[in-house]
Amino acid sequence: MKHMSEVISFKPPPHIAKELDAISELGLYKDRNDFILDAINTMLSAHRELRIAIACKLYEKEEISLGRAAEIVGTSIEEMKKIISECGVKLKIGTSTPKTKDRAKAVLNMLRGY
C-alpha cells in the first residue's frame, strides 16, 4: 500500500526555529522534516502510555486493525485485546481495516485532533 504524504505546518517559537536551522546546517539530518519525524518516533518510543492511547483511539475509529494496534504498542495481540478492553474500547472481532499507518502518522493525526 502506498502512503500519501500530508503537509503539516507549524510555526515554532523563534528559539526553536534557530535550533532547527542549526540542525539542518550541521548535516545530521537531510532536512527539518527528517529531524521532526525522528523526534516524533523518539517521543513515541519513550512513552508507552502515549502509544497505547493512540493505538486505542485509531482502533476505536476503525483506522487500524488489532494487529497494527499491537505493533504500535509493541505487544502481543492477546495483550492488546486486554489493553483495548481496559481503555473502554469494544473489540471488533473478525474485522480488518484497509488502511495502516506508521506511528508518526498516527501521532500527527492525534495532534490535529482527528
C-alpha positions as CSV (number, residue, x, y, z in Angstrom):
1,M,0.0,0.0,0.0
2,K,1.4,3.4,-1.0
3,H,1.3,6.0,1.8
4,M,0.4,9.5,0.8
5,S,2.4,12.3,2.5
6,E,0.5,15.1,4.0
7,V,1.8,18.6,4.6
8,I,1.5,19.7,8.2
9,S,2.9,23.1,9.1
10,F,3.6,24.8,12.4
11,K,5.2,28.0,13.4
12,P,7.9,27.2,16.0
13,P,8.9,29.9,18.6
14,P,12.0,31.8,17.5
15,H,14.4,29.9,19.7
16,I,13.2,26.6,18.3
17,A,13.4,27.9,14.8
18,K,17.0,28.8,15.3
19,E,17.7,25.3,16.7
20,L,16.0,23.7,13.7
21,D,18.1,25.8,11.4
22,A,21.3,24.8,13.2
23,I,20.3,21.1,13.0
24,S,19.8,21.5,9.2
25,E,23.2,23.3,8.9
26,L,25.0,20.5,10.8
27,G,24.0,18.0,8.1
28,L,23.0,15.4,10.7
29,Y,19.6,15.2,9.1
30,K,18.6,15.6,5.4
31,D,16.2,18.4,6.4
32,R,13.9,19.6,9.1
33,N,11.3,17.1,8.2
34,D,13.7,14.2,8.8
35,F,14.6,15.6,12.2
36,I,10.9,16.2,13.2
37,L,10.0,12.7,12.1
38,D,12.9,11.3,14.2
39,A,11.8,13.4,17.2
40,I,8.2,12.1,16.9
41,N,9.4,8.5,16.7
42,T,11.8,9.0,19.6
43,M,8.9,10.5,21.7
44,L,6.7,7.6,20.9
45,S,9.3,5.1,21.7
46,A,9.9,6.6,25.1
47,H,6.2,6.9,26.1
48,R,4.3,3.6,26.1
49,E,1.2,5.2,27.5
50,L,1.0,7.6,24.6
51,R,1.4,4.7,22.1
52,I,-1.4,2.9,23.9
53,A,-3.7,5.9,23.8
54,I,-3.0,6.4,20.1
55,A,-3.5,2.7,19.2
56,C,-6.8,2.5,21.2
57,K,-8.1,5.7,19.5
58,L,-7.2,4.6,16.0
59,Y,-8.6,1.1,16.6
60,E,-11.8,2.6,18.0
61,K,-12.1,4.7,14.9
62,E,-11.5,1.5,12.8
63,E,-8.5,3.1,11.1
64,I,-6.2,0.2,12.2
65,S,-6.5,-3.5,12.9
66,L,-5.9,-5.2,16.2
67,G,-2.6,-6.4,14.9
68,R,-1.5,-3.0,13.9
69,A,-2.5,-1.6,17.3
70,A,-0.4,-4.3,18.9
71,E,2.6,-3.3,16.7
72,I,2.2,0.4,17.7
73,V,2.2,-0.5,21.4
74,G,4.9,-3.2,21.0
75,T,2.9,-6.0,22.5
76,S,1.2,-9.3,21.5
77,I,-2.3,-9.4,20.1
78,E,-3.6,-11.2,23.2
79,E,-2.2,-8.4,25.4
80,M,-3.6,-5.8,23.1
81,K,-7.1,-7.2,23.5
82,K,-6.7,-6.7,27.2
83,I,-5.4,-3.2,26.8
84,I,-8.2,-2.2,24.4
85,S,-10.7,-3.5,26.9
86,E,-9.1,-1.6,29.7
87,C,-9.3,1.6,27.6
88,G,-13.1,1.0,27.3
89,V,-13.0,0.3,23.6
90,K,-15.2,-2.5,22.2
91,L,-13.3,-5.3,20.5
92,K,-14.2,-5.7,16.8
93,I,-13.8,-9.4,16.2
94,G,-13.1,-10.6,12.7
95,T,-12.7,-7.1,11.2
96,S,-9.7,-5.7,9.4
97,T,-9.0,-2.3,8.1
98,P,-7.8,-1.2,4.6
99,K,-5.5,1.5,6.0
100,T,-2.5,1.0,8.1
101,K,-0.3,4.0,9.2
102,D,3.1,4.2,10.7
103,R,3.5,5.6,14.3
104,A,4.5,9.0,13.2
105,K,1.4,9.4,11.0
106,A,-0.8,8.2,13.9
107,V,0.6,10.8,16.4
108,L,0.3,13.6,13.8
109,N,-3.4,12.7,13.4
110,M,-3.8,12.8,17.2
111,L,-2.2,16.2,17.4
112,R,-4.6,17.5,14.8
113,G,-7.5,16.2,16.8
114,Y,-8.8,13.7,14.3
